[in-house]
């Protein structure tokens, strides 16, 4: 934690302050956000407990990967697009997925 400090002395000082640390033998850590996944392969993971609060420390190189989310299209939206554009359900659903569920954009795309 602190360069040049004796690990044993560090452990004793942490214990006096009510801090405990446990290393976790993780093989992979995944952090998901709305837009990306962060994947740590072969990370060093430590669980630190300070005054009853657990904190996890991850050390390693992360690989970022964009998240692909599948949009669910409900039947009412499909029916609305069908009634406005005189298209079939399959096409309506496909265009709604392309427009990320935006009914107006789907209708405009099919009409023009």
VODO-515488 format. One record per atom (N, C-alpha, C): residue in one letter; x, y, z. Coordinates in pm, whole numbers, plus 50000, padded with zeros to 5 digits. Example, Ala and Ser with C-alpha at 12.3 -4.5 7.8 and 13.67 -1.06 7.14 Angstrom:
BEGIN
A513194943150780A512304955050780A513204967050780S512854977550708S513674989450714S512905000350787
This chain:
BEGIN
X500824988150000X500005000050000X500875012650000X501855012950094X502795024050098X504165018750062X504795024049956X506095018949913X507135020550024X507965010150041X509055010750136X508655007450279X507385005550308X506955002350444X506914987250461X507364982750574X507374968550607X505944963250604X505664952850525X504304947550515X503734943150649X504574937450734X504104932950866X503704944950953X504514955550950X504204967651026X502924974150972X502774973750841X501574979350777X500344971650825X500444958350828X499314950050870X498944952951016X499944954551102X499684957651243X499034971251258X499504981051183X498924994551189X497474994351141X497204986851035X495834985950984X494934979251086X495414968751152X494624961751252X494274971051368X495224979351409X494984988951519X493894999051481X493825002251352X492805011751305X491485004851272X491404991751292X490164984551264X489964981351117X491074980351045X491014977450902X491554963350879X490784955350805X491274942050769X491244940650618X492204933050567X492294931150423X492454916350394X491674911550295X491744897650252X491934897550100X492924890150053X493114888749909X492144878249856X491534880849741X490574871949679X491214866149553X491274852749543X491914846549426X490994846649303X490714858549251X489814859949135X490544856749006X489814850948912X490384848348779X489884858548677X488734864948707X488174874948617X487214883848696X487204896748663X486264906148723X485554913448610X484234914348620X483424921048519X482674932548583X482834944548527X482104956348571X481234960648454X479924961448478X478994965248372X478464979248396X478514987448291X477885000448293X476835000448183X476135011248170X475085011948067X475645010547926X476815016447902X477375016647768X478475006347744X479225002547850X480394994047832X480494983347940X481254972847908X481684962948006X483194964748023X483664963648146X485094963948174X485454950048227X486354943148157X486714929648193X488174929348235X488404924948360X489754923548413X490064908548415X491104904248343X491504890248342X492754889048428X492794879148514X493884876948608X494154889348695X493124894948757X493324906948840X493834903348980X494334913249047X494644912049190X493474918849260X492744911449343X491554916849409X491744915749559X491464926749628X491544927049774X490224932349829X489734925649934X488534930150005X489024936850133X488704949550148X489134957250264X487904960650346X487944957250476X486844960550566X487334971150662X486654982650658X487004993750746X485724998350816X485684996650945X484525000651027X483224994650973X483264981750937X482084974850891X481704976950746X482454985050676X482184987950535X483174980350448X482664971850357X483534964450266X483814972650141X485094972850101X485534979349979X486384969249903X486214968949772X486994959749689X487954967749603X489204963449603X490224969949521X490624960349410X490624965249288X490974957049172X492194963249105X493214955049085X494404959549016X494614950348896X494784956348780X494994948648659X494614956648537X494794950748423X494464957548297X493054953748255X492254963848226X490874961548184X490764962148033X489924953547980X489574953947839X488164959547832X487964969947752X486644975947740X485904969847622X484614967547644X483774962047537X482454969447538X482044974547422X480774981747411X479634972047437X478594976747505X477444968347535X476444969347422X475914958047385X474864957547283X473584953547355X472634962347355X471384959447426X470284956547326X469534946447354X468414942547270X467184950447316X466544957147224X465354965047255X464124956347240X463294956447342X462054948947333X460984957747270X460334952447171X459274959647100X457944953347140X457024961347194X455754955347235X454754955247118X453764946847131X452804944447024X452004957046990X451694965447090X450954977947063X451734987046968X453044987846988X453874996146900X453874990446758X453984977246748X453954970846616X452624973546547X451524972246622X450194974646565X450024989046518X450584998446594X450505012646556X451225014846423X452425009446410X453195011046287X452475004246170X451914992446193X451174985346087X449994993746040X449224999046134X448025006746096X448365019646022X449505025546052X449895038145989X450605036345855X451175024545833X451995022745713X451525011545621X450515004145662X450014992745585X451134982745551X451964980045649X453054970345630X452744957945712X453574947645698X453364935345776X454074936345911X453724927346002X454244927646139X455764925746143X456264917046059X457704914346056X458504926946019X458054934045916X458724946245873X458594957145979X457404958346036X457184968446140X458124966146258X458234953746302X459114950446415X460584953246380X460984949546259X462364951646215X462714966546216X461824974746161X462094989146154X462044995446294X461154990646380X461124995746518X462444992546590X463004980946566X464304977746626X465404986746571X465354989246440X466354998046377X466285012246433X465065016846466X464875030346518X464845030646670X465285019446731X465375018346877X464045020946946X462965016046885X461645017046946X460935030246922X461505038946842X460885052046813X459795050046708X458555050546754X457415047846665X457345057946551X457475070746581X457385081246478X458465079346373X459705076446418X460795074646323X460565062346236X460005051746296X459715039646219X458655042346112X457615049746149X456545053146052X457105061545939X457905071545975X458495080345873X459405072345780X460175063345836X461095055445753X460325046545655X459235040745701X458455031945614X457645039845511X457285052145542X456495060245448X457355067445345X458595069745380X459395077845288X460625070945247
